[in-house]
Amino acid sequence: MISAVAAKLRAFLAFWYDFVVGDDWRVAVGVVVALAAIYGVSHTSVAAWWIAPVAVVVLLSWSLLRVVRRT
């Protein structure tokens, strides 16, 4: 049997997994890659602000294209 604390912890982690990953794990991976790129570029002399908007446009377009092709 699962204890009450373990059940609550599992429910909490399941919520966060569903919240972060959602319907498409590929977009979640893309966001992590974009954040890692922003972090990496921010430690150089190159401006990193442009990576987030580009990532949003690319990931949103890619996700919508996949949905449209599926239907």
ZIPE-V151099 format. One line per field, one symbol per residue. burial: I if it has 16 or more other ideal C-beta (glycine too) atoms within 10 Angstrom, else O. Layout:
burial=???
This chain:
burial=OOOOOOOOOOOOOOOOOOOOOOOOOOIOOIOOOIOOOOOOOOOOOOOOOOIOOOIOOOIOOOOOOOOOOOO
